[in-house]
Amino acid sequence: MKMNKKAVFLFFMMNLMGCGMHQGLTEPSTADPIISERISQTTPAIVRLTRTETDEENPVWSPDGTRLAFESKRDGNKEIYAMDADGEHTRNLTRNPAEDDDPIWSPDGQRLVFVSNRDGNKEIYVMDSDGSHQTNLSRNGANDRWPVWSPPVSNGGLKIMFISDRSGSWDLFSMNPDGSEQRRLTTTAAVEDNQKWSPDMQYVVFVSDPSGHNEIYIMDGDGSTPRALTQSAGESTCPNWSPDGKHLAFVSNRTGNWELYVMNADGSRPRQLTRTPEEEDSPRWSPDGKMIAFVSKGEGGAYLSVVDLAGRIQKRMTDAVSEKEVPSWSPDGSRISFIGKDSEGPWQIFVMDLWGTQQARHEAAGPFVAPFP
């Protein structure tokens, strides 16, 4: 069962975990027959990348797909690490006695923003990709969390957006990559989070609860003209832009169960993609925009599935593993990283190869059944 926004936020704070408008908007095309065939026929090759006695969490791909940054307590406290995409050459990047989490690569892969409490409260930091030059960007006595980089667009410089309680409520703020020009984007008494820039950086989608339940909102990139995209009897959350910026995937319990939806970027024509007894969560678009990976949560745990944009082809990709399983696509769309566990063991990082080189080798060798883990 989903918790309300404030309960979810407090849960994530305790566990240190992290769910542009265009003319001529249209609904996604019907299922791409090639993608549908791939989804229905593939059996992913699943590889375990970490083998430790502590929890490994939040793997995020570098923009070139060669490395994964993640969180781990293997050295006694939560630190940020990086490893090659095959699990080799793991390195502790932060090396600090404080708690460090929420790593996000810059669009050029040269830097990572992250969150640390090394100055007594949660602040936004940045470091080079090798862990050098760690710098406090937010420098504020309040708590600052969940940083995201703006996309690399030609008509504007990079920004970092984050949430902060410095104004007395959890609002969205933006700043330059050097910490200058910190600017409040939302000014309500509600909790705002789940913020993401559109691919062209013209708009920001986010979640807010001014009416007491979660709805999805959009505003211009400078924080002006906020407006609701969803207005339903239930709750809507976890919005994610399609790669072309024309659509948003999200989850909602408007039918009584948490299902996966897609709508146009102006909120029109919402389409329900899943109809299952499980609760769907954490939708993530493939880089080519032709399918969505998501988490299904049931009584036996949680597992990853993928669905095409017509909602006709849906396939379960893992066995039940955990409720912390969140998909992250590699930049080339051939792999998905996620968190899983073996029975009562610690959370570990896995990668499934969908139809890349490794999967092709398995398919050439004949039928392959991927055990998990």
FIPA-180056 format. One record per residue (C-alpha): x, y, z; residue number from 1; residue in one letter. Coordinates in Angstrom, 1 decimal. Layout:
N
<rec east="X" north="Y" up="Z" k="NUM" r="A"/>
...
***
This chain:
373
<rec east="0.0" north="0.0" up="0.0" k="1" r="M"/>
<rec east="1.3" north="3.4" up="-0.9" k="2" r="K"/>
<rec east="1.9" north="5.9" up="1.9" k="3" r="M"/>
<rec east="0.9" north="9.5" up="1.7" k="4" r="N"/>
<rec east="3.5" north="12.0" up="0.5" k="5" r="K"/>
<rec east="4.6" north="13.1" up="4.0" k="6" r="K"/>
<rec east="4.9" north="9.6" up="5.3" k="7" r="A"/>
<rec east="6.9" north="8.6" up="2.2" k="8" r="V"/>
<rec east="9.2" north="11.5" up="2.5" k="9" r="F"/>
<rec east="9.9" north="10.7" up="6.2" k="10" r="L"/>
<rec east="10.5" north="7.1" up="5.2" k="11" r="F"/>
<rec east="13.0" north="8.1" up="2.6" k="12" r="F"/>
<rec east="14.7" north="10.5" up="4.9" k="13" r="M"/>
<rec east="15.2" north="7.8" up="7.5" k="14" r="M"/>
<rec east="16.5" north="5.3" up="4.9" k="15" r="N"/>
<rec east="18.3" north="7.8" up="2.8" k="16" r="L"/>
<rec east="16.7" north="6.5" up="-0.4" k="17" r="M"/>
<rec east="15.4" north="8.3" up="-3.5" k="18" r="G"/>
<rec east="10.2" north="7.7" up="-7.5" k="19" r="C"/>
<rec east="8.9" north="20.6" up="-22.4" k="20" r="G"/>
<rec east="5.6" north="21.2" up="-23.7" k="21" r="M"/>
<rec east="5.4" north="20.7" up="-27.5" k="22" r="H"/>
<rec east="2.9" north="21.7" up="-30.2" k="23" r="Q"/>
<rec east="1.0" north="18.9" up="-31.8" k="24" r="G"/>
<rec east="1.0" north="16.6" up="-28.8" k="25" r="L"/>
<rec east="-0.1" north="13.1" up="-29.7" k="26" r="T"/>
<rec east="-0.5" north="9.9" up="-27.8" k="27" r="E"/>
<rec east="2.3" north="7.3" up="-28.2" k="28" r="P"/>
<rec east="2.0" north="5.2" up="-31.3" k="29" r="S"/>
<rec east="0.8" north="1.6" up="-31.1" k="30" r="T"/>
<rec east="3.3" north="-1.1" up="-30.2" k="31" r="A"/>
<rec east="6.4" north="-1.2" up="-32.3" k="32" r="D"/>
<rec east="6.2" north="-4.7" up="-33.7" k="33" r="P"/>
<rec east="10.0" north="-5.2" up="-33.4" k="34" r="I"/>
<rec east="10.0" north="-4.1" up="-29.8" k="35" r="I"/>
<rec east="6.9" north="-6.1" up="-29.0" k="36" r="S"/>
<rec east="8.6" north="-9.2" up="-30.4" k="37" r="E"/>
<rec east="11.8" north="-8.5" up="-28.5" k="38" r="R"/>
<rec east="9.9" north="-8.1" up="-25.2" k="39" r="I"/>
<rec east="7.8" north="-11.3" up="-25.7" k="40" r="S"/>
<rec east="10.8" north="-13.4" up="-26.7" k="41" r="Q"/>
<rec east="13.7" north="-12.2" up="-24.6" k="42" r="T"/>
<rec east="15.0" north="-14.0" up="-21.5" k="43" r="T"/>
<rec east="17.4" north="-11.5" up="-19.9" k="44" r="P"/>
<rec east="20.8" north="-12.6" up="-18.8" k="45" r="A"/>
<rec east="21.1" north="-11.4" up="-15.2" k="46" r="I"/>
<rec east="24.6" north="-10.7" up="-13.7" k="47" r="V"/>
<rec east="25.3" north="-9.9" up="-10.0" k="48" r="R"/>
<rec east="27.9" north="-7.1" up="-9.8" k="49" r="L"/>
<rec east="28.5" north="-6.8" up="-6.1" k="50" r="T"/>
<rec east="29.1" north="-9.5" up="-3.4" k="51" r="R"/>
<rec east="29.4" north="-7.9" up="0.0" k="52" r="T"/>
<rec east="28.0" north="-8.4" up="3.5" k="53" r="E"/>
<rec east="26.4" north="-4.9" up="3.5" k="54" r="T"/>
<rec east="23.7" north="-3.1" up="1.5" k="55" r="D"/>
<rec east="24.6" north="-1.8" up="-1.9" k="56" r="E"/>
<rec east="22.0" north="0.7" up="-3.2" k="57" r="E"/>
<rec east="21.1" north="3.3" up="-5.8" k="58" r="N"/>
<rec east="23.2" north="2.3" up="-8.9" k="59" r="P"/>
<rec east="23.3" north="5.1" up="-11.5" k="60" r="V"/>
<rec east="24.9" north="4.8" up="-15.0" k="61" r="W"/>
<rec east="27.5" north="7.2" up="-16.2" k="62" r="S"/>
<rec east="26.5" north="9.0" up="-19.4" k="63" r="P"/>
<rec east="28.8" north="6.8" up="-21.5" k="64" r="D"/>
<rec east="27.6" north="3.6" up="-20.0" k="65" r="G"/>
<rec east="31.0" north="2.5" up="-18.8" k="66" r="T"/>
<rec east="30.6" north="3.0" up="-15.0" k="67" r="R"/>
<rec east="28.0" north="2.8" up="-12.2" k="68" r="L"/>
<rec east="28.0" north="5.0" up="-9.2" k="69" r="A"/>
<rec east="26.3" north="3.7" up="-6.1" k="70" r="F"/>
<rec east="25.9" north="3.8" up="-2.3" k="71" r="E"/>
<rec east="27.4" north="1.3" up="0.1" k="72" r="S"/>
<rec east="28.2" north="0.9" up="3.8" k="73" r="K"/>
<rec east="31.0" north="-1.6" up="3.1" k="74" r="R"/>
<rec east="33.5" north="0.7" up="4.9" k="75" r="D"/>
<rec east="31.4" north="1.2" up="7.9" k="76" r="G"/>
<rec east="29.3" north="4.2" up="6.9" k="77" r="N"/>
<rec east="27.4" north="5.2" up="3.8" k="78" r="K"/>
<rec east="29.8" north="6.3" up="1.1" k="79" r="E"/>
<rec east="29.6" north="6.8" up="-2.7" k="80" r="I"/>
<rec east="31.5" north="4.3" up="-4.9" k="81" r="Y"/>
<rec east="32.0" north="3.8" up="-8.6" k="82" r="A"/>
<rec east="32.8" north="0.7" up="-10.5" k="83" r="M"/>
<rec east="33.1" north="-0.4" up="-14.1" k="84" r="D"/>
<rec east="29.9" north="-1.6" up="-15.7" k="85" r="A"/>
<rec east="31.1" north="-5.2" up="-15.3" k="86" r="D"/>
<rec east="31.5" north="-4.8" up="-11.5" k="87" r="G"/>
<rec east="35.3" north="-4.5" up="-11.7" k="88" r="E"/>
<rec east="37.6" north="-1.7" up="-10.3" k="89" r="H"/>
<rec east="35.4" north="-0.5" up="-7.5" k="90" r="T"/>
<rec east="36.5" north="2.6" up="-5.8" k="91" r="R"/>
<rec east="35.4" north="4.6" up="-2.7" k="92" r="N"/>
<rec east="34.9" north="8.2" up="-4.0" k="93" r="L"/>
<rec east="33.9" north="10.1" up="-0.9" k="94" r="T"/>
<rec east="36.0" north="8.6" up="1.9" k="95" r="R"/>
<rec east="34.4" north="10.7" up="4.6" k="96" r="N"/>
<rec east="33.0" north="9.6" up="8.1" k="97" r="P"/>
<rec east="29.7" north="11.3" up="7.4" k="98" r="A"/>
<rec east="26.8" north="9.8" up="5.4" k="99" r="E"/>
<rec east="27.0" north="10.4" up="1.7" k="100" r="D"/>
<rec east="24.2" north="9.4" up="-0.7" k="101" r="D"/>
<rec east="22.1" north="10.3" up="-3.8" k="102" r="D"/>
<rec east="24.9" north="10.3" up="-6.5" k="103" r="P"/>
<rec east="24.0" north="11.7" up="-9.9" k="104" r="I"/>
<rec east="26.3" north="12.1" up="-12.8" k="105" r="W"/>
<rec east="26.7" north="15.3" up="-14.7" k="106" r="S"/>
<rec east="25.6" north="15.1" up="-18.3" k="107" r="P"/>
<rec east="29.3" north="15.1" up="-19.5" k="108" r="D"/>
<rec east="30.2" north="12.4" up="-16.9" k="109" r="G"/>
<rec east="33.0" north="14.5" up="-15.4" k="110" r="Q"/>
<rec east="31.3" north="15.2" up="-12.1" k="111" r="R"/>
<rec east="28.9" north="13.8" up="-9.6" k="112" r="L"/>
<rec east="26.5" north="15.7" up="-7.3" k="113" r="V"/>
<rec east="25.6" north="14.0" up="-4.1" k="114" r="F"/>
<rec east="24.2" north="14.7" up="-0.6" k="115" r="V"/>
<rec east="26.2" north="14.7" up="2.6" k="116" r="S"/>
<rec east="25.6" north="15.6" up="6.3" k="117" r="N"/>
<rec east="29.3" north="16.2" up="6.9" k="118" r="R"/>
<rec east="28.6" north="19.8" up="7.9" k="119" r="D"/>
<rec east="25.8" north="18.8" up="10.4" k="120" r="G"/>
<rec east="22.9" north="18.9" up="8.1" k="121" r="N"/>
<rec east="22.0" north="17.6" up="4.6" k="122" r="K"/>
<rec east="23.7" north="19.6" up="1.9" k="123" r="E"/>
<rec east="24.3" north="19.3" up="-1.8" k="124" r="I"/>
<rec east="27.9" north="18.6" up="-2.8" k="125" r="Y"/>
<rec east="29.8" north="18.1" up="-6.1" k="126" r="V"/>
<rec east="33.0" north="16.2" up="-6.8" k="127" r="M"/>
<rec east="35.0" north="15.2" up="-9.9" k="128" r="D"/>
<rec east="34.2" north="11.7" up="-11.2" k="129" r="S"/>
<rec east="37.4" north="10.4" up="-9.5" k="130" r="D"/>
<rec east="36.3" north="11.7" up="-6.1" k="131" r="G"/>
<rec east="38.5" north="14.8" up="-6.0" k="132" r="S"/>
<rec east="37.5" north="18.4" up="-5.3" k="133" r="H"/>
<rec east="34.5" north="17.7" up="-3.1" k="134" r="Q"/>
<rec east="32.7" north="21.0" up="-2.6" k="135" r="T"/>
<rec east="29.6" north="22.0" up="-0.6" k="136" r="N"/>
<rec east="27.3" north="23.8" up="-3.1" k="137" r="L"/>
<rec east="24.2" north="24.6" up="-1.1" k="138" r="S"/>
<rec east="25.9" north="26.0" up="2.0" k="139" r="R"/>
<rec east="22.7" north="26.4" up="4.0" k="140" r="N"/>
<rec east="21.7" north="25.6" up="7.6" k="141" r="G"/>
<rec east="18.6" north="23.8" up="6.4" k="142" r="A"/>
<rec east="18.3" north="20.4" up="4.8" k="143" r="N"/>
<rec east="18.8" north="20.1" up="1.0" k="144" r="D"/>
<rec east="18.1" north="16.8" up="-0.8" k="145" r="R"/>
<rec east="17.6" north="15.0" up="-4.0" k="146" r="W"/>
<rec east="19.7" north="16.9" up="-6.6" k="147" r="P"/>
<rec east="19.1" north="16.5" up="-10.3" k="148" r="V"/>
<rec east="21.1" north="17.9" up="-13.2" k="149" r="W"/>
<rec east="19.4" north="19.8" up="-16.0" k="150" r="S"/>
<rec east="19.8" north="18.3" up="-19.5" k="151" r="P"/>
<rec east="22.6" north="19.6" up="-21.7" k="152" r="P"/>
<rec east="20.7" north="22.0" up="-24.0" k="153" r="V"/>
<rec east="22.5" north="24.4" up="-26.4" k="154" r="S"/>
<rec east="20.5" north="27.4" up="-25.4" k="155" r="N"/>
<rec east="21.2" north="27.5" up="-21.7" k="156" r="G"/>
<rec east="23.8" north="26.6" up="-19.1" k="157" r="G"/>
<rec east="23.5" north="23.6" up="-16.7" k="158" r="L"/>
<rec east="21.5" north="23.9" up="-13.5" k="159" r="K"/>
<rec east="21.1" north="21.7" up="-10.5" k="160" r="I"/>
<rec east="17.6" north="21.4" up="-9.0" k="161" r="M"/>
<rec east="17.0" north="20.1" up="-5.5" k="162" r="F"/>
<rec east="14.5" north="20.2" up="-2.6" k="163" r="I"/>
<rec east="15.1" north="22.2" up="0.6" k="164" r="S"/>
<rec east="13.2" north="23.0" up="3.8" k="165" r="D"/>
<rec east="15.0" north="26.3" up="4.2" k="166" r="R"/>
<rec east="11.7" north="28.2" up="3.6" k="167" r="S"/>
<rec east="9.8" north="26.3" up="6.2" k="168" r="G"/>
<rec east="8.3" north="23.8" up="3.8" k="169" r="S"/>
<rec east="9.8" north="21.4" up="1.3" k="170" r="W"/>
<rec east="10.2" north="23.5" up="-1.9" k="171" r="D"/>
<rec east="12.1" north="23.2" up="-5.2" k="172" r="L"/>
<rec east="15.2" north="25.2" up="-5.7" k="173" r="F"/>
<rec east="17.7" north="25.6" up="-8.5" k="174" r="S"/>
<rec east="21.4" north="26.7" up="-8.6" k="175" r="M"/>
<rec east="24.3" north="26.9" up="-10.9" k="176" r="N"/>
<rec east="26.8" north="24.0" up="-10.9" k="177" r="P"/>
<rec east="29.1" north="26.1" up="-8.7" k="178" r="D"/>
<rec east="26.4" north="26.8" up="-6.1" k="179" r="G"/>
<rec east="25.7" north="30.4" up="-7.2" k="180" r="S"/>
<rec east="22.3" north="31.9" up="-8.0" k="181" r="E"/>
<rec east="20.3" north="29.7" up="-5.7" k="182" r="Q"/>
<rec east="16.7" north="30.3" up="-6.5" k="183" r="R"/>
<rec east="13.4" north="29.2" up="-5.0" k="184" r="R"/>
<rec east="11.1" north="27.7" up="-7.7" k="185" r="L"/>
<rec east="8.0" north="26.8" up="-5.7" k="186" r="T"/>
<rec east="6.4" north="28.8" up="-2.9" k="187" r="T"/>
<rec east="3.6" north="26.7" up="-1.5" k="188" r="T"/>
<rec east="3.1" north="25.2" up="2.0" k="189" r="A"/>
<rec east="2.8" north="21.8" up="0.4" k="190" r="A"/>
<rec east="5.6" north="19.2" up="0.0" k="191" r="V"/>
<rec east="7.1" north="19.3" up="-3.5" k="192" r="E"/>
<rec east="9.5" north="16.6" up="-4.8" k="193" r="D"/>
<rec east="10.0" north="14.1" up="-7.7" k="194" r="N"/>
<rec east="11.2" north="17.0" up="-9.7" k="195" r="Q"/>
<rec east="12.5" north="16.5" up="-13.3" k="196" r="K"/>
<rec east="13.4" north="18.9" up="-16.1" k="197" r="W"/>
<rec east="11.9" north="18.3" up="-19.5" k="198" r="S"/>
<rec east="14.5" north="17.2" up="-22.1" k="199" r="P"/>
<rec east="14.6" north="20.7" up="-23.6" k="200" r="D"/>
<rec east="14.8" north="22.3" up="-20.1" k="201" r="M"/>
<rec east="11.7" north="24.4" up="-20.8" k="202" r="Q"/>
<rec east="9.6" north="22.8" up="-18.2" k="203" r="Y"/>
<rec east="9.7" north="21.1" up="-14.8" k="204" r="V"/>
<rec east="7.4" north="18.3" up="-13.7" k="205" r="V"/>
<rec east="7.0" north="17.6" up="-10.0" k="206" r="F"/>
<rec east="4.7" north="16.1" up="-7.4" k="207" r="V"/>
<rec east="2.8" north="18.2" up="-4.8" k="208" r="S"/>
<rec east="0.1" north="17.7" up="-2.3" k="209" r="D"/>
<rec east="-1.7" north="21.0" up="-1.7" k="210" r="P"/>
<rec east="-5.1" north="19.3" up="-1.5" k="211" r="S"/>
<rec east="-3.9" north="16.6" up="0.8" k="212" r="G"/>
<rec east="-3.0" north="13.9" up="-1.8" k="213" r="H"/>
<rec east="-0.3" north="13.7" up="-4.4" k="214" r="N"/>
<rec east="-0.9" north="15.2" up="-7.9" k="215" r="E"/>
<rec east="1.5" north="15.8" up="-10.8" k="216" r="I"/>
<rec east="2.2" north="19.4" up="-11.6" k="217" r="Y"/>
<rec east="4.2" north="21.2" up="-14.3" k="218" r="I"/>
<rec east="5.7" north="24.7" up="-14.4" k="219" r="M"/>
<rec east="8.0" north="26.6" up="-16.7" k="220" r="D"/>
<rec east="11.7" north="26.0" up="-16.2" k="221" r="G"/>
<rec east="12.1" north="29.3" up="-14.2" k="222" r="D"/>
<rec east="9.4" north="28.2" up="-11.8" k="223" r="G"/>
<rec east="6.6" north="30.4" up="-13.3" k="224" r="S"/>
<rec east="3.1" north="29.3" up="-14.3" k="225" r="T"/>
<rec east="2.7" north="26.1" up="-12.2" k="226" r="P"/>
<rec east="-0.4" north="24.1" up="-13.1" k="227" r="R"/>
<rec east="-1.8" north="20.7" up="-12.2" k="228" r="A"/>
<rec east="-1.6" north="17.9" up="-14.9" k="229" r="L"/>
<rec east="-3.6" north="15.4" up="-12.9" k="230" r="T"/>
<rec east="-6.8" north="15.9" up="-10.9" k="231" r="Q"/>
<rec east="-8.3" north="12.6" up="-9.9" k="232" r="S"/>
<rec east="-10.0" north="11.1" up="-6.9" k="233" r="A"/>
<rec east="-6.9" north="9.0" up="-6.3" k="234" r="G"/>
<rec east="-3.2" north="9.9" up="-6.1" k="235" r="E"/>
<rec east="-0.7" north="10.3" up="-8.9" k="236" r="S"/>
<rec east="3.0" north="10.3" up="-8.5" k="237" r="T"/>
<rec east="6.4" north="9.2" up="-10.0" k="238" r="C"/>
<rec east="6.3" north="11.3" up="-13.2" k="239" r="P"/>
<rec east="9.0" north="10.6" up="-15.8" k="240" r="N"/>
<rec east="9.5" north="12.4" up="-19.1" k="241" r="W"/>
<rec east="9.7" north="10.4" up="-22.4" k="242" r="S"/>
<rec east="13.1" north="11.0" up="-24.1" k="243" r="P"/>
<rec east="11.4" north="13.2" up="-26.7" k="244" r="D"/>
<rec east="9.6" north="15.3" up="-24.0" k="245" r="G"/>
<rec east="6.2" north="14.7" up="-25.5" k="246" r="K"/>
<rec east="4.8" north="12.3" up="-22.9" k="247" r="H"/>
<rec east="4.9" north="11.5" up="-19.2" k="248" r="L"/>
<rec east="4.8" north="8.1" up="-17.5" k="249" r="A"/>
<rec east="3.4" north="8.0" up="-14.0" k="250" r="F"/>
<rec east="1.6" north="5.8" up="-11.5" k="251" r="V"/>
<rec east="-1.8" north="6.4" up="-10.0" k="252" r="S"/>
<rec east="-4.3" north="4.6" up="-7.8" k="253" r="N"/>
<rec east="-7.3" north="6.3" up="-9.4" k="254" r="R"/>
<rec east="-8.9" north="2.9" up="-10.2" k="255" r="T"/>
<rec east="-8.3" north="1.5" up="-6.7" k="256" r="G"/>
<rec east="-4.9" north="-0.1" up="-7.5" k="257" r="N"/>
<rec east="-1.6" north="1.5" up="-8.3" k="258" r="W"/>
<rec east="-1.2" north="1.1" up="-12.1" k="259" r="E"/>
<rec east="1.1" north="2.6" up="-14.8" k="260" r="L"/>
<rec east="-0.1" north="5.4" up="-17.0" k="261" r="Y"/>
<rec east="1.1" north="7.5" up="-19.9" k="262" r="V"/>
<rec east="-0.2" north="11.0" up="-20.7" k="263" r="M"/>
<rec east="0.6" north="13.8" up="-23.1" k="264" r="N"/>
<rec east="3.0" north="16.4" up="-21.6" k="265" r="A"/>
<rec east="0.1" north="18.8" up="-21.2" k="266" r="D"/>
<rec east="-1.8" north="16.3" up="-19.1" k="267" r="G"/>
<rec east="-4.3" north="15.3" up="-21.8" k="268" r="S"/>
<rec east="-5.2" north="11.8" up="-22.9" k="269" r="R"/>
<rec east="-4.0" north="9.7" up="-20.0" k="270" r="P"/>
<rec east="-3.8" north="6.1" up="-20.9" k="271" r="R"/>
<rec east="-3.7" north="3.1" up="-18.5" k="272" r="Q"/>
<rec east="-0.9" north="0.7" up="-19.6" k="273" r="L"/>
<rec east="-1.2" north="-2.0" up="-16.9" k="274" r="T"/>
<rec east="-4.1" north="-3.9" up="-15.3" k="275" r="R"/>
<rec east="-2.6" north="-6.3" up="-12.7" k="276" r="T"/>
<rec east="-3.3" north="-7.3" up="-9.1" k="277" r="P"/>
<rec east="0.2" north="-6.0" up="-8.2" k="278" r="E"/>
<rec east="1.0" north="-2.3" up="-7.4" k="279" r="E"/>
<rec east="3.1" north="-0.7" up="-10.1" k="280" r="E"/>
<rec east="5.9" north="1.8" up="-9.2" k="281" r="D"/>
<rec east="9.0" north="3.6" up="-10.5" k="282" r="S"/>
<rec east="8.4" north="3.8" up="-14.3" k="283" r="P"/>
<rec east="11.6" north="4.4" up="-16.3" k="284" r="R"/>
<rec east="11.5" north="5.0" up="-20.1" k="285" r="W"/>
<rec east="14.0" north="3.1" up="-22.3" k="286" r="S"/>
<rec east="16.4" north="5.5" up="-24.1" k="287" r="P"/>
<rec east="14.7" north="5.1" up="-27.4" k="288" r="D"/>
<rec east="11.3" north="5.9" up="-25.8" k="289" r="G"/>
<rec east="9.7" north="2.7" up="-27.1" k="290" r="K"/>
<rec east="9.1" north="0.9" up="-23.8" k="291" r="M"/>
<rec east="8.9" north="1.4" up="-20.0" k="292" r="I"/>
<rec east="10.5" north="-0.6" up="-17.2" k="293" r="A"/>
<rec east="8.7" north="-0.5" up="-13.9" k="294" r="F"/>
<rec east="8.4" north="-2.3" up="-10.5" k="295" r="V"/>
<rec east="5.5" north="-4.6" up="-9.6" k="296" r="S"/>
<rec east="4.9" north="-5.1" up="-5.9" k="297" r="K"/>
<rec east="2.9" north="-8.0" up="-4.6" k="298" r="G"/>
<rec east="2.6" north="-10.2" up="-1.6" k="299" r="E"/>
<rec east="5.7" north="-12.2" up="-2.7" k="300" r="G"/>
<rec east="7.9" north="-9.1" up="-3.0" k="301" r="G"/>
<rec east="8.7" north="-7.0" up="-6.1" k="302" r="A"/>
<rec east="9.9" north="-7.7" up="-9.5" k="303" r="Y"/>
<rec east="10.8" north="-5.8" up="-12.7" k="304" r="L"/>
<rec east="8.6" north="-5.8" up="-15.8" k="305" r="S"/>
<rec east="8.7" north="-4.0" up="-19.1" k="306" r="V"/>
<rec east="5.7" north="-2.9" up="-21.2" k="307" r="V"/>
<rec east="5.3" north="-1.5" up="-24.7" k="308" r="D"/>
<rec east="3.6" north="1.9" up="-25.2" k="309" r="L"/>
<rec east="0.3" north="0.3" up="-26.3" k="310" r="A"/>
<rec east="0.1" north="-1.7" up="-23.0" k="311" r="G"/>
<rec east="-0.3" north="-4.9" up="-25.1" k="312" r="R"/>
<rec east="3.0" north="-6.6" up="-24.4" k="313" r="I"/>
<rec east="4.0" north="-6.8" up="-20.8" k="314" r="Q"/>
<rec east="6.7" north="-9.1" up="-19.5" k="315" r="K"/>
<rec east="8.1" north="-9.9" up="-16.1" k="316" r="R"/>
<rec east="11.9" north="-9.8" up="-16.2" k="317" r="M"/>
<rec east="12.9" north="-11.0" up="-12.7" k="318" r="T"/>
<rec east="11.7" north="-13.3" up="-10.0" k="319" r="D"/>
<rec east="10.4" north="-11.7" up="-6.9" k="320" r="A"/>
<rec east="13.2" north="-10.0" up="-5.0" k="321" r="V"/>
<rec east="12.5" north="-6.9" up="-3.0" k="322" r="S"/>
<rec east="10.7" north="-3.6" up="-2.6" k="323" r="E"/>
<rec east="13.9" north="-1.7" up="-3.2" k="324" r="K"/>
<rec east="14.2" north="-2.9" up="-6.8" k="325" r="E"/>
<rec east="14.3" north="0.2" up="-9.0" k="326" r="V"/>
<rec east="15.2" north="0.0" up="-12.7" k="327" r="P"/>
<rec east="17.9" north="2.1" up="-14.3" k="328" r="S"/>
<rec east="18.5" north="1.8" up="-18.1" k="329" r="W"/>
<rec east="22.0" north="1.9" up="-19.5" k="330" r="S"/>
<rec east="22.4" north="4.8" up="-22.0" k="331" r="P"/>
<rec east="22.3" north="2.4" up="-25.0" k="332" r="D"/>
<rec east="19.2" north="0.7" up="-23.7" k="333" r="G"/>
<rec east="20.6" north="-2.8" up="-23.7" k="334" r="S"/>
<rec east="20.9" north="-3.2" up="-20.0" k="335" r="R"/>
<rec east="19.0" north="-2.4" up="-16.8" k="336" r="I"/>
<rec east="20.6" north="-2.2" up="-13.4" k="337" r="S"/>
<rec east="18.6" north="-2.8" up="-10.2" k="338" r="F"/>
<rec east="18.8" north="-3.7" up="-6.5" k="339" r="I"/>
<rec east="18.0" north="-7.2" up="-5.4" k="340" r="G"/>
<rec east="18.7" north="-9.7" up="-2.6" k="341" r="K"/>
<rec east="18.9" north="-13.4" up="-2.0" k="342" r="D"/>
<rec east="16.4" north="-14.4" up="0.7" k="343" r="S"/>
<rec east="17.6" north="-12.6" up="3.8" k="344" r="E"/>
<rec east="20.9" north="-11.4" up="2.5" k="345" r="G"/>
<rec east="21.9" north="-7.8" up="2.0" k="346" r="P"/>
<rec east="20.8" north="-5.7" up="-1.0" k="347" r="W"/>
<rec east="23.1" north="-6.1" up="-3.9" k="348" r="Q"/>
<rec east="23.5" north="-4.6" up="-7.4" k="349" r="I"/>
<rec east="22.5" north="-6.6" up="-10.5" k="350" r="F"/>
<rec east="22.4" north="-5.9" up="-14.2" k="351" r="V"/>
<rec east="20.2" north="-7.6" up="-16.7" k="352" r="M"/>
<rec east="21.4" north="-7.7" up="-20.3" k="353" r="D"/>
<rec east="18.2" north="-7.5" up="-22.5" k="354" r="L"/>
<rec east="19.5" north="-7.8" up="-26.1" k="355" r="W"/>
<rec east="23.1" north="-6.6" up="-26.0" k="356" r="G"/>
<rec east="26.2" north="-8.6" up="-26.7" k="357" r="T"/>
<rec east="26.0" north="-10.8" up="-23.7" k="358" r="Q"/>
<rec east="22.3" north="-11.7" up="-24.4" k="359" r="Q"/>
<rec east="23.1" north="-12.3" up="-28.0" k="360" r="A"/>
<rec east="25.7" north="-14.9" up="-27.0" k="361" r="R"/>
<rec east="23.2" north="-16.7" up="-24.8" k="362" r="H"/>
<rec east="20.6" north="-16.7" up="-27.6" k="363" r="E"/>
<rec east="23.1" north="-18.0" up="-30.1" k="364" r="A"/>
<rec east="24.0" north="-20.8" up="-27.7" k="365" r="A"/>
<rec east="20.3" north="-21.9" up="-27.4" k="366" r="G"/>
<rec east="17.5" north="-21.5" up="-24.8" k="367" r="P"/>
<rec east="18.7" north="-19.8" up="-21.7" k="368" r="F"/>
<rec east="16.8" north="-19.6" up="-18.4" k="369" r="V"/>
<rec east="18.2" north="-16.9" up="-16.1" k="370" r="A"/>
<rec east="18.0" north="-17.9" up="-12.5" k="371" r="P"/>
<rec east="17.7" north="-15.1" up="-9.9" k="372" r="F"/>
<rec east="20.0" north="-14.1" up="-8.5" k="373" r="P"/>
***
